[in-house]
Amino acid sequence: MSAEAADREAATSSRPCTPPQTSWFEFLLEEQLLEQHLRKPSPDPPPVQLIVQFLEQASKPSVNEQNQVQPPPDNKRNRILKLLALKVAAHLKWDLDVLEKSLSVPVLNMLLNELLCISKVPPGTKHVDVDLSSIPPTTAMAILLYNRWAIRTIVKSSFPVKQVKPGPPQLNVMNQMQQEKELTENILKVLKEQAADSILVLEGALKLNKDLYVHTIRTLDLLAMEPGMVNGETESSTAGLKISAEEIQCQVCYDLGAIYFQQGATNAALHENAKEKFFKTRELIARIGSSSLHYTIDEGRLAGYCQACGVLTSSDDDASQQATPYNQIDSCLKTGNYQDLVKIFLEDNLALSLPVQFRQSVQRELFQNALQGNDALDEVCFKICVCNTVRDILQGEIIDVQFCLLFLKPNKEKIDFLLEVCSRSINLENASESLKRKMASFLKNLCLGLEDLQLVFMISSHDLFIKLLKDDERKLLIDEMRKRSPRINLCTKPVTSFYDIPASASVNIGQLEHQLILSVDPWRIRQILIELHGMTSERQFWTVSNKWEVPNVYGNVILGIKDNLTRDLVYILMAKGLHCSAIKDFVHAKQLFAACLELVTEFSPKLRQVMLNEMLLLDIYTHEAGPGVNGERPPSDLISRVRGYLEMRVPDIPLRQVIAEECVAFLLNWRENEYLTMQVPLPLVQTNPYVKLGQLLAATCKELPGPKESRRTAKDLWEVVVQICSVSNQHKRGNDGRVSLIKHRESTLGIMYRSELLSFIKKLREPLVLTTILSLFVKLHNVREDIVNDITAEYISIWPSSIPNLQSVDFEAVAVTVKELVNYALTINSNNHFWLIIQADIYFATNQYSAALHYYLQAGAICSDFFNKMVPPDVFTDQVIKRMIKCCSLLNCHTQVAILCQFLREVDYKTAFKALQEQNSHDAMDSYYEYIWDVTILEYLTYLHHKRGETDKRQIAIKAIGQTELNASNPEEVLQLAAQRRKKKFLQAMAKLYF
């Protein structure tokens, strides 16, 4: 560096960066401090504003001596200004998202044309005629940038734009805005004319399988030098910012998908092309990771495009798409076929074809859906997490935190699946020693981390564990486990040196205890206990497993048995029988209960009656889970035993409340209303709350088909439920002397707690009983004074319309109960349209309008053969239609609002016209006109589009109104048939949209 240059650099660096008198623009231009300014954390003015200023100055027209306006001169100053604008864009890495957000179409058009010019693209040459593979990479990239922007601008121009509210009128500002608008329209016109060429350029770019380079500040400086000073550096393949081939394909696929999707409105076949491009984009993002892209893609919008393409394209052509695992996974996620999804992940643990980032993204998506309340995904999340964790382990990665959280409470099912994944993720015959050691280390550490020794035994006795761990490693592990609990032997398959060692007494006891835990054969259990008691008399073997649980009311009686062997046997048979009943293994439960009954009959009448009661409950469960599912009535013997239990008066017998609860629910489910109403002994009604509740429900259901004047039992049932849902109030004086009111929500004044009532109702399956209790809670919900939107229900008129003491009712609990009851009722019969209307009303009342429309439409579809028949008027009442109208209005689907206004008994023209005046509609707008049959609405549409100058839409409205079947001179039958046909098509279209 010369002395003069050094002095100049020192002087420049010592100057302050904020000039006192000159403007920012002149300062940056004169002092050449652009790069220094751009490096600031928050430069002021921002970079994008500098581009506008530079280009505006460079494009200012000049005035000659005769005061004539001349084009901007091509002088040194203007060339420097354009170069500075390009440098700022290079600093922003040519990110079109950033540039489009802040620059107008004319400014960005000027900027990209300057980029083409400086990149040596011959002016006047069609880009489609240029061979991208034979030109310098920066030139090819400039052409791609321009054509990508052209396509994106065309797509963006098709989106509805919210009109900005104009401020006070200023003539010069309005003139400037008008000029910019006209200039933008002219540019758009040219871009649309060249759209086909731009698409061909981008399609050709997809065949380029090489990296490209985009201009940086340094390469722009080199291009600005004299031709003899460049030395060809900018022509080389390493000049500029490198953009990988995959990143280029990702961006180009996305932009092509957007233009194909937009053009698909007039050519449906292009939706297939759009689908192909969007799915390819998603596959590329999963492969390279979104964080590595130089240019960002809105993954939310991409997901929306993919979903829309999936709806618009037929599923028959998807067979070819299913070839790739990405499409298979996408299909599984859409259809909820999670079993196949787990299978794909499991197979990929061997194939290793899916990138780790993609697998993790699927796992994150499933966990997010589970967190939003989809409990059915919990098991799927666990299985996918296990598959990913085993894959990570085999690749030497650390164990995911999510896996550790899921294994805080391990159980047999989780261990079984984990061992299956481990076995299927490694081929022991071909696996390297490194893989085997990683898997062995994982299983060993898993054993050391488990507290439940039964689960440790499952792992240590597994074939994979035995093959992977050497004999001495297994021996050390077993010794360590024995130190933790000497009572249980964790011996895996013994090695040869152990065969000759005689087993000690503690080893034999541990083995027998393990067999005792696993056995469900009553005679084998008895034999094991006899052997154990023969070895030691100091142990209580009913405590071997903490999973053996017996209700306290029974435990006190059983543990009072003096003989240790008999006490252990009765307790274990009872506990195992209850466990088998809980997991619906009714065959083994009956064997265990029968053996226990035979045993206690010899010495305890009290325990004998206990076992008879439990066997009755087991028989109820067996019938309800078997023949009862198909509607087969229970045998008369079982009904007689249920009645006998309710009428039983044996003193000092320990009773479980759940048996009485199940017996009453059983009688209600099988319509034994006559017995519950007329034959139940009065003392039983007075002492057993479930019998009283069952009697009132049975009596109310009996009256429902009869005359409406007989409502005494309905009033009694109402009062009982109101008391259950009431809260007890207590007054408490605070330290400051004030008296405050304390509400105890579970301190009920009724015959049972609200939670007990809800548990009882969820045992009912009879539709009439469920409808009755559901309508009662709906009426109770509607009684509150601050209610805005009532919920409708069948038989709601039979209940009282007021409550003397509203403040005593816990209406929050009532609202929660209504939601739980309707959800339960729909699990019993998801096709009950009255229950679906209740669910829809609940969503409507809680402002969940899309969900409300879903259930309103589902109710209509069920009772009309998917709208092929007329929806009954008691389903689509005027209130339901009005609520559907409000839902569509709040969802900004204004054309749907206008169509639904025709469904009312008296067409609501005021609402329809107001909706049609809205220009920011989120529905299909003019494509819905074919569903309008009211000529007045169609005439208004014609007038409205004429007023707005919307010629195309006006023609669609005129075409709809010109159909002969809508002629007012037609017979009434023809007009009704035309209306019904349009109703059917519209509701079917709505159903496809919201289902």
N, C-alpha and C positions, 0 to 999 in steps of 0.2 A: 504494500500500500504506500502511495506517495505521501510526502509530508503534508501537501495541500489537502489531500483526501482525508488524512488523519485529523487535521485541524478542523475540517468541515464536520466530520463525524462527531468529534468531541463537542463542538459548538452545538450541534443538533441535539445530542443526548443531554446537554446541560440546560437546554431551553425547557420552560414549563410546557406541559401538554395541554394546558387550557389557555388559549390566547385571550387577552383582555378585550380586544376591540374587533377582531375579524370574526366572521361567521364560521361555523363548523365546516361548512362545505368548502369555503375558500382556504381555510386552515389546512384541511386534509389534502386539498389539491396542491397548494403551494409548498407545503412542508414535506410532502411525501411520507406522512405518518400514518397511512392507512393501516398497514399491518400492525403497528403498535396499538392503534385504536381498537382493532378487531380482537386483539389478544386480551383486552380487559374483560373482567368477569361479567359486567353489565354495561356495555358500551352505550353511550348516549350521544347522538341518536343511534338507534338499533341498526344492524346491518341491512335489513330489508329496506328501511327508509333511505339509506344511502344509495341503493340501487335506483330507486325512484328519482332521487335528486340528480344523480349522475346522468341518467338517461334523459331526463327532462331537459337538462342543460345542453346535452349533446344534440337533442332533436329540435332545439329552438330555431325557428326560421330566421333568416337574416333579412335586412332591409338595405337596398342599394341606394345610390345617391338620388335616384328619381323617386324614392319612397315606395318602391315596388318590393313586395314580399318575395323572397327567394328561398329555395330549399336550404336546409342546414349545410354549411360548407364542409367539405371533407378536409379540414385542416388538422394540424397537430393537436391542438387543444381538444377538439371533439374526439379524436382517436384515443387520446389519453383518458377522457371521461368514459368512453365505452369500455376501455380496458379496465378501468377501476371498477366499473359495474360488474364485469366478468370476474374480477378478482374477489369481490364480495360474494358472488354466487359460488365461486370455487371454495371460499372459506366455509360456506354452508353445505359443502359437499354435493351441490346440485340436487338437494332434496326437494323433489317436486311438491311434497306435502307442505313443506314450510313456505316455498315460493308461491304456490297457488293460494295459500291462506292469506297472504299479505299483499300480493301484487295483482293488479288488474290484468285482464286478458290482453289489452294492447301493450302494456309494459312488458309482460312476460313474453309476448310474441316478439317484441323488439329485442329482448335479451337473448332469446334462443336463436334468433336470426343472426345476431352478432356472433354467437358461439359457432354457428355453422360457417360463417364467413371466416372467422379466425382459424377454424379447423380445416381450412382449405377444401371445403365442399364447393364444387363449381356452381356458380349461380345459374339458375335456369334449368339445372339438371333434375330430372325426376328421381326422387330417392328410390323408387321401386326398381329403377334401372341400374342402381349401383350395386356391385358385388361386395357385400360387407366383409367377406373373408379376404379380399385382395387389397383393401385400403388400410391405412394406419389405424391402430386400435382406438386412438383418441378421436379420429374422424368418424369411425363407425359408431362410437359411443355418442357423439354429438347428434348423429342422425337418429339413433334410437331415442335419445332424450326428446328431440323435437317431435317425433311421431308418437311417442308415449304421451307427451303433453297434449298433442292434437286429439288423440283418442279420449283422454281423460276430460278434456274441455267439452267435447261433444256430449259425453255421458253426463257431466255435471250440468250442462245447459238443459237437460231433460228433466232435472229434479225441480219440484215446485219451490219457489223462493218466497219467503215471507216478506211482504211489502213493508218497507221502512216507513214509519209515520213521518211525513214531511214536516219540517220546521217552518219558521217564518219565511215567506218567499223572498229570495234575493236573485235579481236578474242575472248577474254575472255567474253565480253558482249554478243556477238552473241551466244557463247556456252551456257551461262546462260539462255538467252531468249529461245533457242531451247529446253533446258532441261525443262524449265517451261512450254513451249507449249506442249511438249510430256506428261508431268505429268498431265496437265489440260485435255488433250484429254483422257487419261486413266481414270481419275476421272469421266469425262462426260460419258464415255462409261459405267462405272459401274452404275452411277446414272440413265441412260436411261434404263438399264436392270432392275433396281429396281423401275422404275417409276410407274408401276401398283401397287406395294405394297405401295409406298408413297401415291398414290391417295386413296387407301383403308384406310390407317391410317388417312388421313385428313377427309375423309367422315365419319369415325367412330368418329372423334373429334366433328363433327357437332351434334352428338347425345348426347354429354356430356353436360348436362345442369347444370354445376357447375363452380364456379370460380377456377382458377388455380394460381399458384405462380411461379415466376421465381427467380433464384438465385440473391442475392445481395452480396456486399462485405462482409457483416456480416455473411451471411449463408455460404459463401465459407470459411471464417475463421473457422467457427464451424466444417465444414467438414474436414478441414485440421488438426484438433486436434486429439489427440489420441482417439480411439473409446470409451474408458471409460469416457471421459470428456464431451461428447456431450449431454448426458442425453435425447436423442431422440427429441431434439427441431426441428432439420431439417426435421424430419418425420411428424411433426404436420401440421395442415392445415393453420397455420397462419405465417409460416416462409417464408420470402422473399417478393418480390414485387407482390402485388395482381393484377391480370389481370381478369377483369370481363368476365363472360360467353359470353355476347353480343360482347365484343371486340374481343374475340377469334374467335367467329363465323364470325365476319366481315372480319378479316384478312384471315381466312381459305377459306371463300367463294370467296374472291377476287383471291387468289392464285389458287384455283381449277378452277375458271372461266378462268383464263389465260391459264392453261394447256389444258383445254377442247377446248378453242378457237384455240390454236396452233394445237392440234390434229384434229380439224375439217377440216383442209386442206385435209386430207386423208379420213375422215369419217364425212360427212356432218351432220349426226344425232347428233354428239357431240355439234354442235352449239346451239342446244336446251338446253343442259345441261349448256353450258357457259352462255347463256342468263338468265337462271334461277338463276345461282350463282351471276352474276353481278347485276341483279335487286334486289336480296336479299341483296347484299352488299350496294347498294344505299339506300335501305329501312332502313338498320341498321344504316348507317351513319346519315340519317335524324332523326332517333330515339334517338341516343345517342350523336350526335353532334361530328363533326370531331375533335374539339379541345380537347375532353376528351380522345382520343385514345393515348395509350402509343406508338403505332406504326403508322406511317403516311401512308396514301393511297393517291396516285396521283389522285385527283378527275377529273382532265382534261383527263388523260388516261382512267379512269373508264368511263367517259362520251363517249369517243371515242369507247371503247369496247361495251358499251350499244347500241350506234348508229349502229355500224357494225353488232351486233347481230340482231338488228331490221331489217336490210337490208337482212341479210343472211337467216333468218328464215321466214317461211311463216306466213302471218297474219291470216290465217284460224284457227290456233291453239291458237290464243290469247284470245279466249272467256273465257277460264278458268283463264287467267291472269287478266282479267278485274274485277275479284271478289274483289280485294283489291283496296281501293281508291288511293293508290300510283300508281298502274298501270293505273287506269283511268285517273289520272292527267297527267301522262307521255304521254299517248295516246293523250289527249287533246292538250298538248303542241306541240307534233309532228305534228298533223294534223291541228293545228290552230283552233280547235273547242273551242273557248274561251267562248262561251255561256254556254256550259256544264261545263267548268272549274269554272265559277262563280257560277253555280248551286251547284257544289260539295262543294265549300267553304261555300256557304250559308247554305246548309244542315248540314255541319259539325259544324256550330255555335251552333246547338242544340245537335248534336251527340257527339261532343268533342273527336273524334277519332284520328284526325291528331295532331301531336305535334306542338307546337307554332313555334319551330325552323324550321320545315319543311315548314310551311305556309309562314314564313318570307323569306325562301330561294327561294320559287317560286315567291314571290313578287319582290325580288331583281333581279331575272333573267329576269322578265318581264320589270322592269324599265331599266335594262341595254340594253335590246333589243330596247326599245323605244328611249333611248338616242342615239343609233346608227343610227337613222333615220327612224325607222318604226313608222310613225305617227298613223297608224291604231291601235296601242296598247295603245294609251293614255287613251281611255275610259275603256279598260280592266284593265289597271294599277289602275285607279281610283276605279273601282268596287272591285277589289281584296283588295286594301288598306282599303276600307270602311269595308269589311267583316272582315279583320284582326283587325281593330281598335275596332269594336263593340265586337269582341271576347275578346280583351285585356281589354276593359272596364268592361265586365261582370266578368272577373277574377281578377279585382282590379289592373290592370296594368295602367301605365301612357299612355297618348295619344301619338301616334307616331308623330315625326316631319314631316314626309312625308304627313300625313293626314292634318296637319295644313297648309302646303304649298299648297296642292290641294284645300283647302277651303279658300284661300285668295280671290278668285273671285267666290263665290258660285252662282248658278243659280237654276232655278226651277227643271231642270232635276236631278241635283245633290241632291237636298233636297228630291225629290220624291224617288230616289233610296235609300238614307240613311234611310228614314222613313220605306221603305219596308224591308230593312235589319234588322232594329231595331225590327220591328213587328214580323219577322220570326225567330229572334234569342232568343226570350223569350216566354215561355209558361206561360201566366199570371195565369192560373188555378193552375199549379203545382209549379210555381217559388217561391223561398223563398223570404222573405221580404228584405233580404240583396240584392239579385239580382234586385228586383224592385227598391230599393232606388238608386242603382248604375245607372240603366238605366234612372230613373227620373232625377237624378243629371246631367247626361250627356246632356239630352235634354234641361234642364233648362239653363245650361251654354252655350249651343249652341245658344239658343235664345238671351241670353245676349251678345253674341259675334258678332251677325249679325247686319249689318247696314241697310240692305234693309228690311223695315218693312213688305213688301209683303211676303218675305220668312219667317219672324217671324210668320206671320199669318198662313202660311201653316203648320208650326210645332204646333203652339198653338191650332189649330182647329183639329188636327189629333186625331183619336180615341185613339191611344196608349198614347198620352200626357194627354188626359182628364182622362183616367183610372189610370195613374200612379201618377199624381200630385193631391194633396188634394185641396179642394176648396180654403182654405186660401192661399196656395202657388200660385195657379193660379191668385188669386186676387192681391197678392203682385207683381207678375211678370207683370201683365197687368198695374198696377199703374206705375211701373218703366218705362215701354214702353211708356206710355202716357206722362211722363215727358220729354222723349227724343223727341217726336213729337206729340203735342196735336192735330194735324190735322187729324190723322188717328186712328180709333178705332180698337184695337186689341182684342176685346172681343171674348172670346171663348164661349162655351155653358154656358149660365148664370145659376148660382145656384138659388135655390128657393127664397132666400131673395132678389134677384134683380128683380123679376118679378113685384113687386108692385111699383118699383121706376120709375117715368116717365122719358123717354129719353130726354136729353137736345138737343138744336139745334146743338151744335157742334158734338154730337154723331150721329145725323141724317145725318149731312153733311158728316161725315167720312164714314158712311155706304154707302151713295150714291156714294161717290167718289170711294170706293172700288168696287162697282157694275159697275161703269163707266170704271174702269180699266179692268175688266174681260169680259165685254160684247162685242160681235162682231155683234150684231143685230142692224142695223142702226136705226130702229124705237124705240128700247129700249134706245139707246144712246140719241136720240133726247128727249125722255120723261124725262130721268134722268137730262139732261141739263136744261130743262124747270123748273123742280123742284128745282134744285140748284140755278138757277138765281132768282127763286121766293123767296128763303131764304136769299140770299145776292147778292148785286150788285157790291161788291168791289173786288171780286175774278176773276182771269183769269184761268179758269178751263182747258185750253189747256196745262197748266204747271203742272198738277197733277202728271203725270208720266214722268220721264226723259227718258223713252224708246220710247216716241212718237217723232219721228224724221221726218221732212219734208225737202226736198232739199232747199237750200237757195234761188234758183231762184224762187221757188214757195212760200217760207215762206214770202218774202217781199210783195208779192201781197196779200196773205191771211191775214196777220196781218194788212194790210191797210184797211180791211173791218171795217166800223164804228160800226155797230151793234154788241155788245159783244156776244150775243147768237149765231148769225149767224157765227161770226168769230170762236168761240169755236167749233161749230158743223162742219164747213168745215175743220178746221185744224185736228180735231180728226178723222173724217171719212177718210181724206186723209192719215193720219199717220197710222191708223189701216189697211187701204187697202194696203199700201206699205209693212207693216209688214207681213200681210197674204200672199202677193205675194212672199215675200222673203223666207218664210217658206213653200212655195208651197201649201198653203191652198187657191187654186184658186176660190173655190166656194164662200167662205166668202169675198174674195177680190173683186169679181165681184159685190156682193150685196152692199158692202160699196161704191165702185166706182160709181155704178149706182145711189145710193141714193145721192151721192155728186154731180153727173152730173145733176140730176133733180133739186137739190137745187140751184146750181150756174147758171143754164140756165136762171133763172128768173131775174138775176141782173148783170151778168158779162160775156160778150162774150169771154173775154180773158181767164177766168178760165174755161169756157165751152170747149174751144179748148184744154186747158191743160188736162182736164179730158178725152177728146176724145183720145188724144195722149197716156195717161196712160192706157186707156182701150185697145188701139191697142197693146201696149207692153204686157199687160196681156194676150190678145188673142194669141200672138206669144208664150209666155211662156206656155200657156195651151196646145196649139197644139204640141209644141216640147216635152213636158213632157208626152203627152197622145198618140194620134194617130201617131204622128211623129216618136215615138220610133220604131214602127212597119213598118216604111217606107211608111205610108199612106200620099199621097200628101195633102197639105192644100187646103181648098176650094178656088175657084177663087175669091170670095168676099174678103177674107183675103189678097190675093196677090195684089188685086186692092187697098185695103186700105194702104198696105205697100208702093206701088208706089205713091199713093196720098200723103202720109206723106213726102216722099222724095222730091216731087215736090211742096210742100206747100210753098206759098209766103205771108202769113199773117203777117203784120208788128207788132212789139212789143209783140210777143208771147214768153213767157219764155220757152226755150227748154232745155231738158236734153240730153247731148251728147250720153248717153247710148242708147237712143231710136233709133237714127240714126245708131249707131253701130249695134244694134240688127237687124234693118231692112236690112242693107246690108248683114250681116251674114245670115239672113233668106233667102234672094234671092240667095246667093251663095250656101247654103245648098240644095236648091230645084232647082238648075241648071237653074236659070233664067238668063243665060249668055247672051242671045240675047237682053234682055231688058237693062242689065247693059252695054253691049257693044255698042248698036246702038241707044237706045231710051232715055237714061238719058239726060236731058237738060245740055248743056255745062256750063251754069253758076253754076249749082249744083256741077258739077265735080270740078270747080275751087274754090268753097267756102267750100265744105265739104270734108275733107281729107279721111274719110271712104268711101265715094262714089268713090273718085278717086282711092283709093287702090282696092276697089271691082271691078271697071271697068277694071283695069289692070290685076287683077287675072282672071276675067272672059274671057278677050280677050286671055290671055296666055293659059288658059285651052282649049279654043276653037281651038287653033292652034295645040295643042299637037298631036291629031290623024292625022293631015294633013302633008303636006310636010315640011321637016326640014329647007327649005330655008327661010320660013316666020318666022322670029324671031324678028321683030321690037318691038312688044309689050313686049316680054320677056326682051329685052334690056331696055325698059322704066321702067318696073317693077324692074329690077336689079338696075337701077340708083336711083330709089325712096328708095329702101331698104338700099342701100349703104349710102345714105344721112342720113337716120334715124339712122344708126349704126355708123355714124361719130361723132367725138367730136370737139367742138370748142376750139381752142387754143388761149390763151392770154399770152402776155409777160409782166412780172412784174419785175421791178428793185428793188433789195434787198438793205439792208442797206450798204452792202459792194460794191455796185455799179454794181454787176453782174446782168445780165438779165436771168431770169429763165422762163421756159415754164410751164404754168398751163393748165391742161386738164380738161374741164368741161364735165363730161360724160352725164349729162342730158341736157346740153345746146345744143340741137340737131339742126342741120341745115335742117332737113327734115320736112315733113308735119305733123309729130306727134312724140311723145317720143317713145323710144324703149319699155318701159313698157306698153304704150297704144297699140302698135302694137302687143305685146305678148298677152295682154288681149283680143284683137280682134280675134287673130288666135285661141285662146282657146274657141271661140264660134263657130268655124267651125266644121262640121262633115262630109262633102263631101270628100270621099277619094282622088279624083283627085285633088281637091283644096289643101288639106293637103299635098299630095305628092309633088305638085308644089312648095309650099312655103318652105317645108322642104328641097327639093333639092336645092333651091336657097341659103338657109342658109348654107347647107353643102358645096356648091361650094364656098361661101364667106369664110367659115372656111378654106378651102383648099388653098385659094389664097395666104395666108400669106407666107412670105419667109422662116420662121424658122420652118415650119411644117415638121414633120418627117413621120408620118403615115397618109396618106389621108383617108378620109371617103368616101365610095361609096354610091351612091343614084341613083334612077331611074330619067331619064330625065336630068341628070346633064350636058349633053353636050349642052343644049340649052342656057346656060348662058355664058356671056363673061369670058375669061380666065385670065383677068388682070384688075387691078385698077390703074388709073393714079397716085393717091396720097395714097400710102399704109399707110403712117404714120397717116393719118387722121381717119382711121377706128379703132374703139375700138374692137380689136379681142378677148379680154378677155370676153367682153359682148356677142360677137357673139358665142363663145364656150359655154357659159352658156345658151344662147338662144337655141342652137342646142339640148343640153341635155334636156331642159324643153320641147321643141317641140316634140322630139321623145317620151318622157315619156307620154305626153298628147295624141299623136297619138295612142300609144299602149293601152291607156284606151278606145279609140274609137273602135279599132279593134286590139286585141292582136294576131290575126292570119295573119296579113299582113307580109309576109316573107321579103319584101323589107325594111320595117321599122325595123324588127328584125335584119336584117343585119347591118343597120345603128347603132342600139343600140350596137350590138356586136363590130363594128368598134370603137365606142366611148370608150368602155371598153378596147379594145386592145390598143388604143392610150394612155390611161391613166394607162397602165400596170396592169390592173385588169384581169389577164389571165383566171382565173377560170370562172368569170362571162362572159367573151367574148366567151369562149367555150360553155357555157350554151345557149347563144342566137344564136350562129352559128348553133348549133345542133337543137335548137328549130325551126329555120327557115327551116332547111332541113326536119325535122320531119313533119312539117305542110303541106308542099307541096308534100309529098311522102307517106302519110298515115302511119306515123311512120316508114318510111324506107321500107315499104312493096313494094313500087314502086321505080323506079329510081329517084333520086333527079335531078331536071332539071339543065342543065349545066349553065344557067344564075343565078342560086342560089349558087351552089357550084362551083364557078369559080376557076381558078388556084390561083388567089389572095387570095380568101377565104381559100382554102386548105392550102396555104403556111402560112397564119396567124394562122390557127389551128395547123399546125406543130410547129410554133414558140411558141405558147401557151403551147403545151404539153412539148416542150423542156425545157422551163423556169420553168415548174412545175415538172421537173425531171421525166416525164413519157416517157421514151425513147423508149419503145417498141411501144407505141402508135404512136410516131413520125415515126418509120420505117413503120408501117402499112399505115399511111396516105400518105407517100411518093408514094405508089402505086396508089393513087387516081389521081395524076397529069397526064396530057396528056402524058408527057414523064417522066417515073419513075425516081425519083431523088436518084440514087444509092449511090452517095457520102454522102448525108445527112443520108440516111437509115443506111449505114454501120457505119458511125461515131456514130450514136445514139446507135446502138447495141453493140458497144465497151464499152459503159458506164456500169459500174457494180453497181453503186448506183442509181437504178431506183425505183421510188415510185409507179409504176403501177404493174399489175399482172404478168408481164414478160412472162414466158413460157406458162402460160395459155392462152395467146393471140396468140400463134403460129398457132392455128387452123384458124385464120382469115387471114393468109398470103397466097396469091395465086401466088405471083411472085416466080418462082422456083429459080432464081438467089439469092434472099434474103434468101430463105430457105437453099440453099447450103452454103451460107456464114455463116449462123447460125450454121450449122452442123460443119463446119470447126472451127468456133470460140469456140464452146463448147468442141470440141476435143482438141484444143490447150490448153484450161484452165483445162482440166481433169474433166469436168462437165458431167459425164456419163448420169445421169438421164435426164438432159435438152437436151443433144445430141439425146437421144432416142426419146424425144418428137418431136424434129425437123425432125428426120428421118421419124417418123410416119406421120407427116404432109406432107412431100415431097413425101411419097410413095402412096398417094391417087391417084387412077386411073384417076379421073377427071382432075388432073393437068398434065397429060401426054402431052408432047409437040406435040405428034403425033395426038392428038385429033382434030376434026374439030373446026374451030374458034367459032362456035355457042356454043359448049360444054364448051370451055375455058371461053367464056364471061359469060355463065350461072353460072359457078363455081365462077368466080370473083364477079358477082352480088350477089350470095348467101352469100358469105363471107363479102361483103360490108354491106349487110343488117344486118347480125348478129353483126358485129363489131360496126356499128353506133347505133344499139339498145342497145348494152352493154355500149357504151359511154354515151348515153342518160340517162340510169338508173344511171350512175355514177355522172353525172353533173346536172341532173334535181333536 
